[in-house]
């Protein structure tokens, strides 16, 4: 809503009017936008800042997954090296 200044809402209302259908969600959104459009300019700055902050936090949190995987794989490699590494197993043909 803040990004397009309510243009998508106006388009949805126009389509609903052409089809003769009423959508209570669109009507509720229009009622909210009538009030919220008064402070949209100030709110847009805050919403954009919140979006950037949330994106950065998500990136920080998801970066722990590959870091943890790298540490665990390193520990696994060290464990196998401590046991003597790879050893071929001789399998006899008799059962």
C-alpha positions as CSV (number, residue, x, y, z in Angstrom):
1,X,0.0,0.0,0.0
2,X,2.7,2.5,0.9
3,X,4.8,1.6,-2.1
4,X,2.2,2.4,-4.7
5,X,0.2,5.0,-2.8
6,X,-3.0,3.0,-2.9
7,X,-3.1,2.4,-6.7
8,X,-3.5,-1.3,-6.4
9,X,-6.4,-0.8,-4.0
10,X,-8.1,1.6,-6.5
11,X,-7.6,-1.0,-9.2
12,X,-9.1,-3.8,-7.1
13,X,-12.1,-1.6,-6.3
14,X,-12.6,-0.7,-10.0
15,X,-12.5,-4.4,-10.9
16,X,-14.9,-5.3,-8.2
17,X,-17.3,-2.5,-9.4
18,X,-17.1,-3.7,-13.0
19,X,-17.9,-7.3,-12.0
20,X,-20.7,-6.3,-9.7
21,X,-19.2,-8.3,-6.8
22,X,-18.4,-6.9,-3.4
23,X,-15.4,-8.0,-1.5
24,X,-15.4,-7.4,2.3
25,X,-11.6,-7.6,2.5
26,X,-11.2,-4.9,-0.2
27,X,-13.8,-2.8,1.6
28,X,-12.0,-3.2,4.9
29,X,-8.7,-2.4,3.3
30,X,-10.2,0.7,1.8
31,X,-11.5,1.9,5.2
32,X,-8.1,1.3,6.7
33,X,-6.3,3.1,3.8
34,X,-8.6,6.2,4.2
35,X,-7.2,6.6,7.7
36,X,-3.6,5.5,7.0
37,X,-3.1,7.5,3.8
38,X,-2.9,10.7,6.0
39,X,0.4,9.6,7.5
40,X,1.7,7.4,4.7
41,X,4.7,9.7,3.9
42,X,6.0,9.4,7.5
43,X,5.1,5.8,7.8
44,X,6.9,4.8,4.6
45,X,10.2,5.8,6.0
46,X,9.6,3.7,9.1
47,X,8.3,0.7,7.1
48,X,11.3,0.8,4.8
49,X,13.7,0.9,7.7
50,X,11.9,-2.0,9.4
51,X,12.1,-4.0,6.2
52,X,15.9,-3.4,5.9
53,X,16.4,-4.3,9.6
54,X,14.4,-7.5,9.3
55,X,16.3,-8.5,6.2
56,X,19.6,-8.0,7.9
57,X,18.5,-9.9,11.0
58,X,17.3,-12.8,8.8
59,X,20.6,-12.9,6.9
60,X,22.5,-12.9,10.2
61,X,20.4,-15.8,11.6
62,X,20.6,-17.9,8.5
63,X,24.3,-17.5,8.2
64,X,24.7,-19.6,11.3
65,X,23.5,-22.7,9.5
66,X,26.4,-23.0,7.0
67,X,28.9,-22.0,9.7
68,X,27.7,-24.7,12.0
69,X,27.8,-27.2,9.1
70,X,31.4,-26.3,8.4
71,X,32.4,-26.7,12.0
72,X,30.7,-30.1,12.3
73,X,32.2,-31.4,9.0
74,X,35.6,-30.3,10.3
75,X,35.1,-32.2,13.5
76,X,34.0,-35.2,11.5
77,X,37.1,-35.1,9.4
78,X,39.3,-34.7,12.5
79,X,37.5,-37.7,14.1
80,X,38.2,-39.9,11.1
81,X,41.9,-38.8,10.9
82,X,42.3,-39.6,14.6
83,X,41.0,-43.1,14.0
84,X,43.6,-43.7,11.3
85,X,41.8,-42.5,8.2
86,X,40.3,-44.8,5.5
87,X,41.1,-48.5,5.7
88,X,40.2,-50.9,3.0
89,X,38.1,-53.9,4.2
90,X,38.8,-57.2,2.6
91,X,35.5,-59.1,1.8
92,X,35.8,-62.8,1.2
93,X,33.6,-64.5,-1.4
94,X,32.5,-67.3,1.0
95,X,29.4,-66.8,3.0
